[in-house]
Amino acid sequence: MARSDPGDAPIQSGDAPIQGGGAPTPGREASSQGGNTPTQGGNAPTQGGNAPTQDRGVFSEGGEVYLDYQSARPVDPRVAEAMQPYFTERFGNPASLHAVGDRATEALEQSRAGVAAFLGATPGEIVFTSGATESNNLALIGYARKNKRSGNHVIITEVDHISVLNIGKYLEQEGFRVTRIPPDQYGRINPEKLRARITDDTILVSVGWASNEIGTVQPIPAIAEMLGGTGVALHVDAVAAEGQLPLDMGTVPVDLLTISSNDIYGPQGLGALYIRRGTRLAAVTMGGGQERGLRSGTENLAGIVGMAAAARIATEELPTEAPRLAALRDRLIQEVLCAIPDSHLNGHPVERLPNNAHFRFEGIEGESLLLSLRDEGIAVSTGSACSSKTLEPSHTLISCGLLHEEAHGSLEFTFGRFSPEADIDRVMEVLPGIVRRLRRLSPLYRKQ
Ligand code: PMP
């Protein structure tokens, strides 16, 4: 398979480090090795209190160095504490007409306002869902069905999350025409190439704000501006970007935006869809008419209270957390590319998420690397957890022009709020030796 743009050189070992981070904040290091105990519920700081910075890295029960934040994040102890009463004494159903129900409604609406504030939106623009997959379904299927009289063409990208790709296939079965825009070699979508695919029939464009795999950030403000005034709606899956980049619906004219609770250290199995006022959707879940009829089913109140607490903390900490993560990322990228020959950075060198370092190592399989790191107590990923059980190479890497064997040689490191600097030390202690050992055994690596 040909590379998408053979003229541009890939990022190789020894290349200049990427930008975007200052020095790590002093005093934040905490040992992630041996003897860590899981954080107990009773240790949780009070709501609105200080971040649990002393205990970074203690969240995995097995004491692993956890560098797979893109797959799952621990619930922040402050979030868990905010949720706790909603499992017990504040258990009401917001749909009930008695006082217990009223208190539940109050908590639900306060939380809706909190999540809206996180996005620079108004409370009436937020619908809670069971997660990002459901938000993506409601956004794409709900918008396409409701607006099909205006046209039957939907544009997505080749590097979207698997849920969007599969919704695209489903929409085709419903009779919509779906165009998939290819990225450049770094996984970026060019707004001009996107514009060229818009026709009179186009009703919706969907682009992920950032890749949950390779960390490349898309030019969403430019795409939103380009679509302004065309009557074509823009949906953005912001799951990989939330909590790491500012998402302000007041300044970026997105019509529909998917977020998930766990990606900001709230509970799993919960998400929201931002629906700009005036954007019309058909419901895809039928039932009792909750969430303005757009998402029937009793709300997950404890989770929603947690998501609002998580959103508030994410907003407060973004200005300090994003540069801290970027410094960890830059250090890992620089040290891996320096210490390991024939290693490459996947994704964009600059326009990338602060918490993502994604590498390709010539001549070895990502799975073997993952298992060797696992033996050393380090948890990483070869790509999206959502499709990790398939043997297929990552669709994102293939769309960036990598050959199948190159895509299979990739490894993703994602950090988060509880990642100490010591995690990078530990990776660098073992990774170069593991790569050397696997290459000695590999018939694919002939440079030794
Ligand atoms: N979109 C993106 C970008 C994701 O990374 C994920 C997975 N975390 C999803 C959507 C789907 O999320 P969920 O499995 O929670 O529905």
Boltz pocket constraint, residues with backbone or C-beta under 6 A from the ligand:
constraints:
  - pocket:
      binder: B
      contacts: [[A, 70], [A, 71], [A, 130], [A, 131], [A, 132], [A, 133], [A, 134], [A, 161], [A, 163], [A, 208], [A, 210], [A, 211], [A, 212], [A, 237], [A, 238], [A, 239], [A, 240], [A, 260], [A, 269], [A, 270], [A, 386]]
      max_distance: 6.0
